[in-house]
């Protein structure tokens, strides 16, 4: 496995490769969720690049950019064992040199859900992902359904800006008790972690109700809120029942509906979602 930290080195290394290239963008502090993306990408491509970059522009001024967990040594060990070919670990100044001033923004859907709570977040995401796509002209790029809106926004960016990358969405990996894996889970106290289980439980309840034939969003929301409101440590930001492609709220549920939520649990902001009918994001 070769670690490359400059754009020039990365381009030179990739010029030499033959066959297909897969890319897994991450912010590091890797867990089994990331590794599922890595393993899937490994099995589908001749060459595999993983990037590790905690991207400052997708964090708001009051957010946890500086506190975001980092452990590069451990990450490199995990990626080496998984058979990754190249790890791209640029510095902030490599990606955003002095005088940087160009951004990529996907209109509309960037302002919904996470975008409404975290202004500028998706502008940072699409800007850095388009940089990564320019540096690493992969055939496929792998993203987790855990960040479902990110998948939707990046797919639209790829369509609109004619990137060559196929965006592959990978199902959310959870702990045995249902909690979606996240690098930020490390900041949950045992009590917080226990309370956080209500997030996935409420989403699974929504999916159950849907399976039993419920198609009225309000009825599903009402049942979810009864669970969520019973957990005082969980400060809900939003629950939405929306079209999985357009993210428009839906009153009646037909195909392709996602239930997504965000909440502060202790000091940690968590997000999670399901696509009703236990579907995958397409
Ligand atoms: P991050 O390092 O948090 O930016 O995540 C890098 C990639 O891993 C993103 O595409 C995430 O959606 C994905 N990811 C994070 N957590 C999970 C999870 N629990 N299951 C599946 N994918 C995940």
Boltz pocket constraint, residues with backbone or C-beta under 6 A from the ligand:
constraints:
  - pocket:
      binder: B
      contacts: [[A, 25], [A, 26], [A, 27], [A, 28], [A, 33], [A, 34], [A, 36], [A, 37], [A, 142], [A, 143], [A, 144], [A, 145], [A, 146], [A, 147], [A, 170], [A, 171], [A, 172], [A, 173], [A, 174], [A, 180], [A, 181], [A, 182], [A, 183]]
      max_distance: 6.0
